[in-house]
Amino acid sequence: MKFKRRQVILVANIDYPFDNNIGKKTGVITEGGELGNHTVEDLLAAVKFVIENKLRNDAATIFGIHLKTEITATRFGSVSVFFTALLTGLSAICSYKEFFDSIQLIREHAELLLRSEVQRKFVPNLQVDVSVAHPRLDDPREMRVPRMFRKHFSPDIAEDFMFELGELYSPRRAGRDAFFWFLLISCVLLVGVLGWLVYAAVVKTYFQ
């Protein structure tokens, strides 16, 4: 699967709780098995409906975030459902913090919806949690920006730099981008001129 910008892969894990008294989980979810009066296939259909319908609708109507969601894989033992969420409603110039907060909001709401659906329709004590599988998203409040970047750049620029190092996506504003390239080209030209002056001075002093 080709990874797209603004796209994250999340995984919803559904499992029986671990019982310390017996030293194992209270049940096992197997492909083709049963869950109370329902089948595991019924569970997967309910999960698919939540992810591809309820989550999309709630994200748009409640949070103003437009999503494209798609289930990509399923694993058993516990049920692990991998799905992608492609954010299409964020501004093209959103910061990494805005992107991070939006993903966390989606993750938490997906967990809330899935837990409600699974425990209400299937087994009340099933555990449900949703996490981000890819890419790694560091909390911007805990990111340690190198001193050299704190010294020379504003917090927003330093934040975007760390974001790009993590192979994430946070486009820079056009004005700031133009200024960056202007400084870079100016530095290259100055280094070239300085090198030429040094070369000319050496030739004139020692070879003429």
DRENDO-1510 file (C-alpha; in Angstrom, 1 decimal, always signed):
<recs>
REC; n; res; u; v; w
REC; 1; MET; +0.0; +0.0; +0.0 .
REC; 2; LYS; +1.4; +3.4; -1.0 .
REC; 3; PHE; +1.6; +5.7; +2.0 .
REC; 4; LYS; +0.0; +9.1; +1.5 .
REC; 5; ARG; +0.6; +12.4; +3.3 .
REC; 6; ARG; -1.8; +13.1; +6.1 .
REC; 7; GLN; -2.6; +9.4; +6.2 .
REC; 8; VAL; -2.0; +7.4; +9.4 .
REC; 9; ILE; -2.5; +3.7; +10.1 .
REC; 10; LEU; -4.4; +2.8; +13.3 .
REC; 11; VAL; -5.0; -0.5; +14.9 .
REC; 12; ALA; -8.1; -1.5; +16.9 .
REC; 13; ASN; -7.4; -4.3; +19.4 .
REC; 14; ILE; -10.4; -6.3; +20.7 .
REC; 15; ASP; -9.7; -9.0; +23.3 .
REC; 16; TYR; -11.0; -10.7; +26.4 .
REC; 17; PRO; -9.5; -9.4; +29.7 .
REC; 18; PHE; -6.7; -11.2; +31.5 .
REC; 19; ASP; -7.7; -12.9; +34.7 .
REC; 20; ASN; -4.9; -13.0; +37.3 .
REC; 21; ASN; -6.6; -15.8; +39.2 .
REC; 22; ILE; -6.4; -18.3; +36.4 .
REC; 23; GLY; -3.3; -16.8; +34.8 .
REC; 24; LYS; -4.8; -16.4; +31.3 .
REC; 25; LYS; -7.4; -14.5; +29.3 .
REC; 26; THR; -11.0; -15.3; +30.0 .
REC; 27; GLY; -11.6; -16.2; +26.4 .
REC; 28; VAL; -10.0; -16.4; +22.9 .
REC; 29; ILE; -11.4; -14.8; +19.7 .
REC; 30; THR; -10.7; -17.1; +16.8 .
REC; 31; GLU; -11.5; -16.7; +13.1 .
REC; 32; GLY; -14.9; -18.3; +12.4 .
REC; 33; GLY; -15.6; -18.6; +16.2 .
REC; 34; GLU; -18.5; -17.3; +18.2 .
REC; 35; LEU; -19.1; -14.5; +20.6 .
REC; 36; GLY; -22.2; -15.1; +22.8 .
REC; 37; ASN; -25.1; -15.3; +20.4 .
REC; 38; HIS; -23.1; -13.8; +17.5 .
REC; 39; THR; -20.2; -14.9; +15.3 .
REC; 40; VAL; -16.8; -13.3; +14.9 .
REC; 41; GLU; -17.8; -12.3; +11.4 .
REC; 42; ASP; -20.7; -10.3; +13.0 .
REC; 43; LEU; -18.1; -8.6; +15.2 .
REC; 44; LEU; -15.9; -7.7; +12.2 .
REC; 45; ALA; -19.0; -6.3; +10.3 .
REC; 46; ALA; -19.8; -4.1; +13.2 .
REC; 47; VAL; -16.3; -2.9; +13.5 .
REC; 48; LYS; -16.2; -2.1; +9.8 .
REC; 49; PHE; -19.4; -0.2; +10.0 .
REC; 50; VAL; -18.1; +1.9; +12.9 .
REC; 51; ILE; -14.8; +2.7; +11.2 .
REC; 52; GLU; -16.1; +3.4; +7.7 .
REC; 53; ASN; -19.4; +5.1; +8.6 .
REC; 54; LYS; -19.9; +6.3; +12.2 .
REC; 55; LEU; -16.3; +7.5; +12.7 .
REC; 56; ARG; -16.4; +9.4; +9.4 .
REC; 57; ASN; -19.7; +11.0; +10.1 .
REC; 58; ASP; -18.8; +12.0; +13.7 .
REC; 59; ALA; -15.5; +13.4; +12.7 .
REC; 60; ALA; -17.2; +15.6; +10.1 .
REC; 61; THR; -20.3; +16.7; +12.0 .
REC; 62; ILE; -18.7; +17.0; +15.5 .
REC; 63; PHE; -15.1; +18.0; +14.9 .
REC; 64; GLY; -15.1; +19.4; +11.4 .
REC; 65; ILE; -12.5; +16.9; +10.2 .
REC; 66; HIS; -13.1; +15.1; +7.0 .
REC; 67; LEU; -11.8; +11.5; +6.8 .
REC; 68; LYS; -11.4; +8.7; +4.4 .
REC; 69; THR; -11.1; +5.5; +6.3 .
REC; 70; GLU; -10.5; +2.0; +5.1 .
REC; 71; ILE; -9.8; -1.4; +6.8 .
REC; 72; THR; -6.6; -2.9; +5.4 .
REC; 73; ALA; -6.0; -6.0; +7.5 .
REC; 74; THR; -7.3; -8.2; +10.3 .
REC; 75; ARG; -5.4; -10.5; +12.7 .
REC; 76; PHE; -6.7; -13.0; +15.2 .
REC; 77; GLY; -5.9; -14.3; +18.7 .
REC; 78; SER; -7.2; -11.1; +19.9 .
REC; 79; VAL; -8.9; -9.3; +17.0 .
REC; 80; SER; -6.6; -6.6; +15.6 .
REC; 81; VAL; -8.2; -4.5; +12.9 .
REC; 82; PHE; -5.8; -2.2; +11.0 .
REC; 83; PHE; -7.3; +0.7; +9.3 .
REC; 84; THR; -6.1; +3.9; +7.6 .
REC; 85; ALA; -7.4; +7.4; +8.2 .
REC; 86; LEU; -6.7; +10.0; +5.6 .
REC; 87; LEU; -7.3; +13.6; +6.8 .
REC; 88; THR; -8.7; +15.8; +4.0 .
REC; 89; GLY; -10.3; +18.5; +6.1 .
REC; 90; LEU; -7.2; +20.2; +7.5 .
REC; 91; SER; -5.7; +23.3; +6.1 .
REC; 92; ALA; -2.7; +22.8; +3.8 .
REC; 93; ILE; -0.7; +25.0; +6.2 .
REC; 94; CYS; -1.7; +23.3; +9.4 .
REC; 95; SER; +1.1; +22.8; +12.0 .
REC; 96; TYR; +2.4; +19.5; +13.3 .
REC; 97; LYS; +0.6; +20.2; +16.6 .
REC; 98; GLU; -2.7; +20.6; +14.8 .
REC; 99; PHE; -2.1; +17.4; +12.9 .
REC; 100; PHE; -1.1; +15.5; +16.1 .
REC; 101; ASP; -4.1; +16.8; +18.0 .
REC; 102; SER; -6.5; +15.8; +15.2 .
REC; 103; ILE; -5.1; +12.3; +15.1 .
REC; 104; GLN; -5.4; +11.9; +18.8 .
REC; 105; LEU; -9.0; +13.1; +18.7 .
REC; 106; ILE; -9.8; +10.6; +16.0 .
REC; 107; ARG; -8.0; +7.7; +17.9 .
REC; 108; GLU; -9.9; +8.5; +21.1 .
REC; 109; HIS; -13.3; +8.8; +19.4 .
REC; 110; ALA; -12.8; +5.6; +17.4 .
REC; 111; GLU; -12.0; +3.8; +20.6 .
REC; 112; LEU; -15.1; +5.2; +22.3 .
REC; 113; LEU; -17.3; +4.2; +19.4 .
REC; 114; LEU; -15.9; +0.7; +19.1 .
REC; 115; ARG; -16.0; +0.0; +22.8 .
REC; 116; SER; -19.6; +1.1; +22.9 .
REC; 117; GLU; -20.6; -1.0; +19.9 .
REC; 118; VAL; -18.7; -4.1; +20.9 .
REC; 119; GLN; -19.6; -4.2; +24.5 .
REC; 120; ARG; -23.3; -3.4; +23.8 .
REC; 121; LYS; -23.9; -5.9; +21.0 .
REC; 122; PHE; -21.4; -8.7; +21.8 .
REC; 123; VAL; -19.6; -9.4; +25.1 .
REC; 124; PRO; -19.8; -6.8; +27.8 .
REC; 125; ASN; -16.3; -7.3; +29.2 .
REC; 126; LEU; -14.4; -7.2; +25.9 .
REC; 127; GLN; -11.6; -4.8; +26.0 .
REC; 128; VAL; -11.1; -2.3; +23.2 .
REC; 129; ASP; -8.2; +0.0; +22.5 .
REC; 130; VAL; -7.1; +2.0; +19.5 .
REC; 131; SER; -3.5; +3.0; +18.8 .
REC; 132; VAL; -1.5; +4.6; +16.0 .
REC; 133; ALA; +0.6; +2.0; +14.2 .
REC; 134; HIS; +2.3; +4.3; +11.7 .
REC; 135; PRO; +3.9; +6.8; +11.5 .
REC; 136; ARG; +5.4; +7.5; +14.9 .
REC; 137; LEU; +3.7; +10.6; +16.3 .
REC; 138; ASP; +5.7; +12.3; +19.1 .
REC; 139; ASP; +3.7; +14.6; +21.4 .
REC; 140; PRO; +4.9; +18.1; +20.3 .
REC; 141; ARG; +4.8; +19.2; +24.0 .
REC; 142; GLU; +7.5; +16.6; +24.7 .
REC; 143; MET; +9.6; +17.1; +21.6 .
REC; 144; ARG; +13.2; +18.3; +22.4 .
REC; 145; VAL; +14.1; +20.9; +19.8 .
REC; 146; PRO; +17.9; +21.2; +19.3 .
REC; 147; ARG; +19.3; +24.4; +20.9 .
REC; 148; MET; +20.7; +25.6; +17.6 .
REC; 149; PHE; +17.2; +25.6; +16.1 .
REC; 150; ARG; +15.7; +27.3; +19.2 .
REC; 151; LYS; +18.3; +30.0; +18.9 .
REC; 152; HIS; +17.9; +30.8; +15.2 .
REC; 153; PHE; +14.3; +30.0; +14.4 .
REC; 154; SER; +10.9; +30.6; +15.9 .
REC; 155; PRO; +9.1; +27.7; +17.7 .
REC; 156; ASP; +6.9; +27.1; +14.7 .
REC; 157; ILE; +9.8; +26.8; +12.3 .
REC; 158; ALA; +11.7; +24.5; +14.7 .
REC; 159; GLU; +8.6; +22.4; +15.2 .
REC; 160; ASP; +8.1; +22.0; +11.4 .
REC; 161; PHE; +11.8; +21.0; +11.1 .
REC; 162; MET; +11.4; +18.3; +13.7 .
REC; 163; PHE; +8.2; +17.2; +12.0 .
REC; 164; GLU; +10.0; +16.7; +8.6 .
REC; 165; LEU; +12.8; +14.8; +10.3 .
REC; 166; GLY; +10.1; +12.3; +11.4 .
REC; 167; GLU; +9.0; +11.9; +7.8 .
REC; 168; LEU; +5.7; +13.4; +8.6 .
REC; 169; TYR; +3.9; +16.1; +6.7 .
REC; 170; SER; +3.6; +19.8; +7.6 .
REC; 171; PRO; +3.9; +22.2; +4.6 .
REC; 172; ARG; +5.6; +25.5; +5.3 .
REC; 173; ARG; +3.9; +28.8; +4.6 .
REC; 174; ALA; +4.8; +30.2; +1.2 .
REC; 175; GLY; +6.4; +33.4; +2.6 .
REC; 176; ARG; +8.6; +31.6; +5.1 .
REC; 177; ASP; +9.5; +29.0; +2.5 .
REC; 178; ALA; +10.6; +31.8; +0.0 .
REC; 179; PHE; +12.6; +33.5; +2.7 .
REC; 180; PHE; +14.4; +30.3; +3.6 .
REC; 181; TRP; +15.4; +29.7; -0.1 .
REC; 182; PHE; +16.5; +33.3; -0.4 .
REC; 183; LEU; +18.8; +32.9; +2.6 .
REC; 184; LEU; +20.2; +29.6; +1.3 .
REC; 185; ILE; +20.9; +30.9; -2.2 .
REC; 186; SER; +22.5; +34.0; -0.7 .
REC; 187; CYS; +24.8; +31.9; +1.5 .
REC; 188; VAL; +25.9; +29.8; -1.4 .
REC; 189; LEU; +26.6; +32.8; -3.6 .
REC; 190; LEU; +28.6; +34.5; -0.7 .
REC; 191; VAL; +30.7; +31.3; -0.2 .
REC; 192; GLY; +31.4; +31.2; -3.9 .
REC; 193; VAL; +32.5; +34.8; -4.1 .
REC; 194; LEU; +34.7; +34.4; -1.0 .
REC; 195; GLY; +36.3; +31.3; -2.5 .
REC; 196; TRP; +37.0; +33.1; -5.8 .
REC; 197; LEU; +38.6; +36.1; -3.9 .
REC; 198; VAL; +40.8; +33.8; -1.9 .
REC; 199; TYR; +41.9; +32.0; -5.1 .
REC; 200; ALA; +42.6; +35.2; -6.9 .
REC; 201; ALA; +44.7; +36.6; -4.0 .
REC; 202; VAL; +46.8; +33.4; -3.9 .
REC; 203; VAL; +47.4; +33.4; -7.6 .
REC; 204; LYS; +48.4; +37.1; -7.6 .
REC; 205; THR; +50.7; +36.7; -4.6 .
REC; 206; TYR; +52.5; +33.5; -5.5 .
REC; 207; PHE; +52.3; +33.0; -9.2 .
REC; 208; GLN; +52.7; +36.5; -10.7 .
</recs>
